[in-house]
Amino acid sequence: MKKTLTIVLLALHIAVFAQDNQPASQAPPKKIGLVLSGGGAKGLAHIGVLKVIDSLGIKVDYVAGTSMGSIIGALYASGYSGKDIDSIFEGVDFDKIINDELPRKAKTFYERDNSEKYAITLPFDKFKLKLPSALSRGQNTFSLLSKLTLHVSHVDDFSQLPIPFFCMATNVETGEAVILDRGSLPQAITASSAFPSLFQPINIDGKLLIDGGVADNYPIEELKRRGADLVIGVDVQDDLATRDELDSALDVLLQINNYRTINAMKSKSKITDIYIKPDIEAYTVVSFDDGREIIFNGEHAAREKMPELLALQNLREAPVKNMKIQPVDSVKINAINVSGNLKYSRAYVLGKLKFRQGDNIKFDAFVDGVNNLAATNNFESISYGFKSATEPGAYNIDLKVVESKKKTFLKFGVHYDDLYKSAALLNITKKQLIMGNDVVSLDIIAGDNIRYNFEYYIDKGFYWSIGLKSRFNQFKHETPSSFLFEESYFPGVNQLDMRLKDFTNQIYLQTLFRRDFSLTLGAEHKNLKVSTQTVLFNNKETVFENSDYLSLFGGLKFDTYDNKYFPNEGFFFDGNFHVYLYSSDYNNTFSEYSIGKATIGYTKSFTSKLTANITTQGGFRIGENEDPFLDFVLGGYGQNFINNFTAFYGYDYFSLSGDSFINGRFTLDYELFKKHHLNLAANYANVDDDIFSTGDWINAPDHTGYALGYAYETFLGPIELKYTWSPEIKENYFFFNLGFWF
């Protein structure tokens, strides 16, 4: 009875308005407004409602939204249909959006090496640790919305969109509601959806803005003030939770935020002509994995209001036809205007973008360039706008950056493996120490084997960058005596407790070659000491090597792996060549020689869970030299090995050695559950002296090994357990790793 009465009153309201003060033939059509509330993932229900509205041919004259309602409302107002928006969100990886996960390829090789070993990074200022203002800068959200709204990038006044639009944000300094109805559309809706503590505030016209749901999550009053006569409202807000449901910090935070908005809805729902509240109580604000069900519930809720919605059809003579928006494929860059850069030069910014004025590039390549700049972490925010140039299809890019005030960072990591044993990592990183685009980093590694890594890097983008490195590395391990000397040297001794200490210093130049290759040229000093306490002379350790080396080196690297530890796609190449010119010659055996080696890898995913990786390695020495301590040594499992040590399944560390080798590995990785991996691997190798000159490298492999492993990705890094065995030596070994490798 109540529902029937509502329909009758709505129909009378429409009829009375049509006849009010004018002949029926001259009565203006009723203006329909649409208001979409915020609600995180629950806001996906808006899509289902829009699909029903479109199916009925109802023309919406005004759209207003908050938070997720602003995102979906803006897309609808810019010309997308409900079905279009459904298709868009079907292909969105919400984990990457929420976590602001920038692709690995966005980082320079230096930045990858410097960031893929730390579990925690905290700003450090005036000897005080500071927590970041938010977990995410919202860069991925902004880039996605910029791409989707490029066709209306010329519109500064949102009332001039295909459907007039505005959204709500909150001034974080005053708590006041802020109406966003002009300027940059993607920036406005990014601000409206900047959930506190998850996304950092957005600065627009000097106001620091966060999620509009804090102040006005359902802006129906403003919608009516702008001319909406009838309002369709979609409310996806949570109801207040009970004490039993408040079992996490996020639940409490949401409850506090909901006090005002839920109480306000008591009056707002009453002035909504068609009030739609989907049944999505079972979902949370982060239930993006349940998006399909949430959209369906939105459709269902709208269909329950079908009689009221059908009554709106009479307000238009013909059904509405949606725009056909062509997806953006590429952009022609007419000009790039950079503003906000104070310490970092224009050349540095453009060098990170990897595109220049006059380039015609794929839009995805444009986003990659912006990600490259964001991945430096030198900027608190990066925003951009497209302005149409005189040439068709060309744009002037207005790029605005806000340089980060955070210059000093403390970083932490932990690790355990079977070679270096337990280790705790403390890093201090300082940016702009001497000049605007430099960075200095120091790792102190405490544990069973104390180590350090120091690096100073002057990043010049496209031009030659300059770097200094210094490291001290040490470990000890039970090693076959044949690795260090001939069997007759110490009769009856098969295993030695080898102790290795490596002190290396480098100065180098590095540049990008053809945008994706890293070319490095430099000079190196190395002190290498190899000793044992298994055999003592005069109560002192036996020293096999203690020489200083001077060398020149060059390297070429290409890396498109999407993940260092568990790649799903990409190609990898790393080649280097050392020319050893001098040695202090502890053993009186040195003569000039060169060492070259290369690694080539390729990863391909067959399904969303199954991935295959093929890796080939090879190395050789040119020149006569009897000193074996920089030879190639295979065995064990690990990453980030120094010098010419290489992992090889089925054998213990340092089991195989020679001045040349070739090694192939095939790995299948299956992701059983999210972040849980099961992998199978096989590797084959020939390693000995002069295998490339004798032709032994093309013979059947002398050494084979196999591995079965389990790995789990954690914030500390991967936890890995591998069982390996070799049919030749009929031995098996277990290897365990915890944490990122460093």
Secondary structure as UniProt FT lines:
FT   HELIX           2..19
FT   TURN            20..21
FT   HELIX           24..26
FT   STRAND          32..36
FT   HELIX           40..44
FT   HELIX           45..55
FT   TURN            56..57
FT   STRAND          62..66
FT   HELIX           68..77
FT   TURN            78..79
FT   HELIX           82..90
FT   HELIX           94..99
FT   HELIX           104..106
FT   HELIX           109..115
FT   TURN            116..117
FT   STRAND          120..125
FT   TURN            126..127
FT   STRAND          128..129
FT   HELIX           139..148
FT   HELIX           150..152
FT   TURN            153..154
FT   HELIX           158..160
FT   STRAND          165..171
FT   TURN            172..174
FT   STRAND          177..180
FT   HELIX           185..192
FT   TURN            196..198
FT   STRAND          202..204
FT   TURN            205..206
FT   STRAND          207..211
FT   HELIX           212..214
FT   HELIX           220..225
FT   TURN            226..227
FT   STRAND          230..234
FT   HELIX           243..245
FT   HELIX           249..268
FT   HELIX           269..271
FT   STRAND          274..276
FT   TURN            281..282
FT   TURN            285..286
FT   HELIX           288..290
FT   HELIX           291..304
FT   HELIX           306..312
FT   HELIX           313..315
FT   STRAND          330..339
FT   HELIX           346..353
FT   TURN            357..358
FT   STRAND          360..362
FT   HELIX           363..374
FT   TURN            375..376
FT   STRAND          379..388
FT   TURN            392..393
FT   STRAND          394..403
FT   STRAND          408..417
FT   TURN            418..420
FT   STRAND          421..431
FT   TURN            436..437
FT   STRAND          438..447
FT   STRAND          451..458
FT   TURN            461..462
FT   STRAND          465..480
FT   HELIX           481..483
FT   TURN            487..489
FT   TURN            491..492
FT   STRAND          495..513
FT   TURN            514..516
FT   STRAND          517..537
FT   TURN            538..539
FT   STRAND          540..559
FT   STRAND          570..583
FT   TURN            586..587
FT   STRAND          593..605
FT   STRAND          610..622
FT   TURN            629..630
FT   STRAND          632..634
FT   TURN            643..644
FT   STRAND          645..646
FT   TURN            649..650
FT   TURN            653..654
FT   STRAND          656..658
FT   STRAND          660..673
FT   TURN            674..675
FT   STRAND          676..688
FT   TURN            689..690
FT   HELIX           691..694
FT   HELIX           696..698
FT   STRAND          703..714
FT   TURN            715..716
FT   STRAND          717..726
FT   TURN            727..730
FT   STRAND          731..738
//
